[in-house]
Amino acid sequence: MYMCSSSTSALIRASRIRFSSSLARAAVSPSISRTPSIGASSASSSSPSLIGYRSLSFSSSFRSLRSSVPRWSHGVDWRSPVSLRAQIRTGTPVIERFQRKIATMASDSAFKDILTSLPKPGGGEFGKFFRLPALGDPRIDKLPYSIRILLESAIRNCDNFQVTKDDVEKIIDWENTSPKQVEIPFKPARVLLQDFTGVPAVVDLACMRDAMNRLGSDSNKINPLVPVDLVIDHSVQVDIARSENAVQANMEFEFQRNKERFGFLKWGSNAFHNMLVVPPGSGIVHQVNLEYLGRVVFNTDGILYPDSVVGTDSHTTMIDGLGVAGWGVGGIEAEATMLGQPMSMVLPGVVGFKLSGKLRNGVTATDLVLTVTQMLRKHGVVGKFVEFYGEGMGELSLADRATIANMSPEYGATMGFFPVDHVTLQYLRLTGRSDDTVAMIEAYLRANNMFVDYKEPQHERVYTSYLQLNLEDVEPCVSGPKRPHDRVPLKDMKADWHSCLDNKAGFKGFAIPKDAQDKVAKFSFHGQPAELRHGSVVIAAITSCTNTSNPSVMLGAGLVAKKACELGLEVKPWVKTSLAPGSGVVTKYLLQSGLQKYLNQQGFQIVGYGCTTCIGNSGELDESVANAIVDNDIVAAAVLSGNRNFEGRVHPLTRANYLASPPLVVAYALAGTVDIDFEKDAIGTGKDGKAVYFRDIWPSNEEVAEVVQSSVLPDMFKHTYEAITKGNPMWNHLPVPEGTLYSWDPKSTYIHEPPYFKDMTMHSPGPHGVKDAYCLLNFGDSITTDHISPAGSIHKDSPAAKYLMERGVDRKDFNSYGSRRGNDEVMARGTFANIRIMNKLLNGEVGPKTIHIPSGEKLYVFDAAMRYKSAGQGTIVLAGAEYGSGSSRDWAAKGPMLLGVKAVIAKSFERIHRSNLVGMGIIPLCFKPGEDAETLGLTGHERFTIDLPNKISDIRPGQDVIVTTDTGKSFTCTARFDTEVELAYFDHGGILPYVIRNLIKH
């Protein structure tokens, strides 16, 4: 066991009227029933003109109905939403009247003339839908499929107020409008959360209810208006590994640490209407979304429309593989979406990615996605959709597509979209969706020209740019040691590793002197002689929705383990091995195939159903291993089947972290090092005394396909997701606080009332410039949200640790930053607390400190920030390219705001993070092309003044702003308020105050 802008002014005013009035109309709160079954949804998503219906008020009815509406589809066929709706109608006739009214509202749409019946083959109809071909506009036939989804949503929701005919025209004319960065509104069908981002979202909703109450308004206006699914998957840690009892033991630890958080989420599922919480131990959010929650097509009271989703996790894009438009947004943006605020987005360009050929023998979907990631990263796809097409599509399973879609954040795209085709329909049947549901999905998508049939001639679609990949050119590879897009072909791995040891410290370098590269650290592991070298593997984790949703690579890992066992190879006991499936289905097919026992023999026992190592929940290393690494300054390695390997993320002691396919994870665990050439070097010695090579344990594609065919069965999905709705004993026995207003416990170190709305009035504060601000931090390129807002362990000497210890929390109970996102006091102290962060003010020193410029003292970032705040001095952050890349993390914007940061000046921003900064009232500025802090001669010791107009009507999206310093320097930046709506948020001090004021006013 391992323990361990005059015209612009008018535009702004029009935009504000449009969006604020939409809140008044959204406040009718139309959504009633919740079920995760396909074809079921809230009525809010289905009624195109509900938003224009002024005389209906539902809120009081909701209050009386809340207790009678089930959160789970207990005792109901999970594949058949009709039966659940019938039960609800029987018990609640008011809901029935609402839904009848909602179903008739479609006829009031500006596009009611194209509302068409979709007949069933045997008679009757599936329902009615807005038929795009009926518009008779040839431009639609050339639109990418992903843009057609935006078009359908705009048409369905068009009331010439919240969504106008001009918006629809912009989308139809996408080929000409998208290069102009035009703004459109979008209403997603649903919202997806996980618990790390879900807890602060529910905290904010609870806090907003309090604010509404203090301002004398109805707090119950704060309720999700679209379906919200929250999957608890980010809390389980690998405390116990290499044990048959690991799942139960780790879940017990998970509940001990997170009982308060889980109770709070359970309260939220009762206090807030239209929120479904999937309990811990059920799986990873994106795999559950793919296998269970994804509808593909909604059928709500006879109105059919495409499924679409925004999520507070960047890898929400995984659902794109199923033909569902989905992407990550900031938690702040998601909260506004829940409350009926339409998303304002820039109409994106679409990169057409043509696939041809077939993957060669021995090449996995992981190798493909790492290759695609590198290609798209090089091409430049930030803020764009990527749409895959071509004859090679038929060679990719749905799971392979989902793997590629999952890593959209790593290649920088908003979406990596795979339109629905026959492969999609096969997967829907495999995962237990009913034949009637699949028939409805196919009929709707074909009728609306959203289905791809590769047996038929393909219409030429227009894309912004094009890429092509022959699948035969993909070769086995890994990525690392510090970034997902730094792909290394497997055959070059050994040479690349030695280059990394030699290179100066950076993304591809550790600066290990030549005479220290062969160092051997000998130690005793539980009485057994052991040794570590640079490159020794100390963590080998089969983890992450990216791969655990794919039976071919999971069963491939089992086959590698089987072959190794048969040859007498064994993973060294000091390697912390783990297997964390994304759903219970994985366990079922590993058992069915008989391969789990071989994984167990190699130490890959199942440790839990959640994200684990991929998000830094790898647990502690054995003390002897940790000491050997620290005492000898060993560059230890982790190999994981994850999607992120940023420095300091996986584990503080693994400086080298490589992303690899699950079977490669097993192979590297067996080798015990990344310093190996798998083509030439032996992995180990077999029981017959002969050398065993990589080729001896690597399964053929035929072997993998055979075991997938015989082991992955539809009943496995059905039984898994019937059981998921029942929760588990620990969850079911959690006590739940009562009431619709949350009783904040001032002693809690997990859930704390944030200060965002405490002094809020009904008057917006207006825009702010920056006067004589100090530089809090001066960064280079690729500062990630992991650097800004860590999700991993809380360092024993950190300000967060000090806060917790002052409140009687023992070090062993610190838990992770991610688990404490419901407490602003902890998270403010954890902002910029990554132990690997590089701040130029420290002249090469690495760590979570900075220089307090007025005094010259070196302080923790939090302590320096508090000293600036107490002196009434504002601060800014200087940064390079790709600032805020990585996971979508609202605390990466909330934290800096609480620290007093007024602006971030960077070369470029990651999409979601820039949006989150605006959402929290922080000014995002971009240096002009070819300029940065270094070329302008900025050291970070200057004081910065940012000159902004004091009237919001005098500011326009993307305008130039002059920045001056006390040293006489002056330079021009671009203000990255990208839309009129973002300016409205800035005027109000953030998106949430904007929502509250508008809900109260209307």
Buried (B, 14 or more C-beta within 10 A) or exposed (E): BBBBBEEBBEBBEEBBEBBBBBBBBBBBBBBBBBBBBBBBBBBBBBBBBBBBBEEBEBEEBBBEBBEEBBBBBEEBBBBBBBBBBEBBBEEBEBBBEBBEBBBEBBEBBBBBEBBBBBEBEEEEEBBBBBBBEEBEBEBBBBBBBBBBBBBBBBBBBBBBBBBBEEBBEBBBBBBEBBEEBBBBBBBBBBBBBBBBBBBBBBBBBBBBBBBBBEBEBBBBBBBBBBBBBBBBBBBBBBBBBBBEEBBBBBBBBBBEBBBBBBBBBBBBBBBBBBBBBBBBBBBBBBBBBBBBBBBBBBBBBBBBBBBBBBBBBBBBBBBBBBBBBBBBBBBBBBBBBBBBBBBBBBBBBBBBBBBBBBBBEBBBBBBBBBBBBBBBBEBEBBBBBBBBBBEBBEBBBBBBBBBBBBBBBBBBBBBBBBBBBBBBBEBBBBBBBBEBBBBBBBBBBBBBBBBBEBEEEEEEBBBBBEBEBEBBEBBBBBBBBBBBBBBBBBBBBBEBBBEBBBBEEBBBBBEBEEEEBEBEBEBEBEEEEBBBBBBBBBBBBBBBBBBBBBBBBBBBBBBBBBBBBEBBBBBBBBBBBBBBBBBBBBBBBBEBBEBBBBBBBBBBBBBBBBBBBBBBBBBBBBEBBBEBBEEBEBBBBBBBBBBBBBBBBBBBBBBBBBBBBBBBBBBBBBBBBBBBBBEEBBBBEBEEEEEBBBEBBBBEBEBBBBBBEEBBBEEBBBBBBBEBBEBBEBBEEBEBBEEBBBEBEEEBBBBBBBEBBEEBEEEBBEBBBBEEBBBBBBBBBBBBBBBBBBBBBBBEEBBBBBBBEEEEBEEEEBBBBBBBBBBBBBBBBBBBBBBBBBBBBBEEEBBBBBBBBEEEEBBBBBBBBBBBBEEEBBBBBBBBBBBBBBBBBBBBBBBBBBBBBBBBBBBBBBBBBBBBBBBBBBBBBBBEEEBBBEEBEBBBBBBBBBEBBEEBBBBBBEBEBEBBBEEEEEBEBBBBBBBBBBBBBBBBBBBBBBBBBBBBEB
